[in-house]
Each structure stands twice: as structure tokens, then as C-alpha cells.
Amino acid sequence: MTRQWLDSICHHVESAYRQRSFDLISVMVTTADTSTRTVRITVDEAIIRRVDVANNNRTRAWLVRSLYPQKPGEPISSRRLSQGVSNIVGTDYFDRVSVHLTRFDNNPGGAVVEFDVDEKPHTQLRFGWHWDDEYKSEEFLELLDDNIDGIGLFGALHGRYADDRQTVYGLARMDRIVSTLLTATARVGYSRLQR
């Protein structure tokens, strides 16, 4: 068996994995017996051992992990890793999201995926005023928090006042309940209109 032939075998195995987007694997020949014409190949599939989240001051780590489509025990896929980063950025809770891959306890058989995040401010206070020909002067005040308790719960308190029109309401919305694809919205309020 020539070295070129052994390299060709390793290349074919790597190609089979890379066609499935598992492109972080490494293949190496551990033993080659010329008398029996057998070759033992070791494949490091870069199995995910852990998914960590760093610098999340408010957002819960389980919320970030639920947005990543791969779980521990699966080989790392660059396509699904990119999809996970897009999912996390899509929440709009973070200014920056980066991912780091490290070996698990110096063991070549696994990797740790770590998402490093930079959170945006979550609470806003908005107020405004406008003039309406029918209702005259109208003011509003609104308090918003788009990530209450770090679980992805959006909350708003809104108050609007004019002499003939008043509105007060509270709104709670969750775009994703835990790690499911279910959503929920609740709104409670009071409105008065005098014509």
C-alpha cells in the first residue's frame, strides 16, 4: 500500500462527510498492515459535547441554546452552525453574536460550541405628542421591555390621553414558548372615546 493510496482513501471518506456539511471532521490512518492489506482509519467527527453561551447578562442560556438546531451528540455542521447564528441574531436581542469551537477537554473526539453574545438594551421609555383636528392635543407614554426576565417575553404598557379619547393597555407577547414553535399574545386594556 502506497502513501498516495492511503491519502486517497482518507480523501474519499472526508468527501463523503463534507457532502453532508460535516466539514470539521478529520480523517487519519492509524494502522496499515501490508500483509493482510487492511487499513484502520480513525475519524474525528467533531461531535458536539456541549453548547455554551458567554456574556449573556440577562438572556437565559437555554433560550440561546434552543435557537441552535444541533444538540450534543451530533457532528458539527457548518451549514447548521450558520443557521443557528442567524436564528440567534434574528431575535434582535443582541448587537453581536460570534461562535467559537474548541476541543472538549483536549479530547480529539469532541468539541464545545460556544456562542459569545453582546446584548442590546432591552428596556425603552417612549413618549410623544401630536395634534389632531378632531381630538386636539394628544400625548402618549409607553414603557417597553422586549426580553423580560431573559426568557424572550415582550411586554408593553401604553397610555394615550386626549380630552375626548383615552387609551391604556398592557401587552405581553412570546414569539417562541420555550423551545417549541408555539407563540402567545395577551392584551388587556381600557379605552374611552367621547364623540
Secondary structure as UniProt FT lines:
FT   HELIX           3..18
FT   TURN            19..21
FT   TURN            23..24
FT   STRAND          26..33
FT   TURN            34..37
FT   STRAND          38..44
FT   STRAND          47..54
FT   HELIX           61..66
FT   TURN            72..73
FT   HELIX           78..90
FT   STRAND          94..104
FT   TURN            105..106
FT   STRAND          107..119
FT   STRAND          123..132
FT   TURN            133..135
FT   STRAND          136..148
FT   TURN            149..152
FT   STRAND          153..161
FT   STRAND          165..174
FT   TURN            178..179
FT   STRAND          184..193
//
